[in-house]
Amino acid sequence: MYYLEDLLVPWVTIFSFVLFLIAIISYNRTRNKRLIFVTSAFALFLIKGILLTIGLYFPSILSVHEDPLILIIDIVLLLALYFGILRKDARNDAQA
């Protein structure tokens, strides 16, 4: 089961980083206050991913183990958060 963890931990970290960057760029373009909360959520996922990655590759520094099911749930949460914001922004753009 560790091989799945070896794949999912870096993937969640990279995916969180990309979504965090997209949220920062979106906030800088629109100055929409609600994007501050989204950016914060992605930042928290990124911090969690960084800590898990450190624990995975350097267990002497930080011993952290995450169940692969929890990592898959994290991915689903990240996608839901991203697409929920994307969908709501698309509706607001169409109304404007």
Helices and strands as residue ranges (DSSP letters): H 2-30, H 34-57, H 68-95
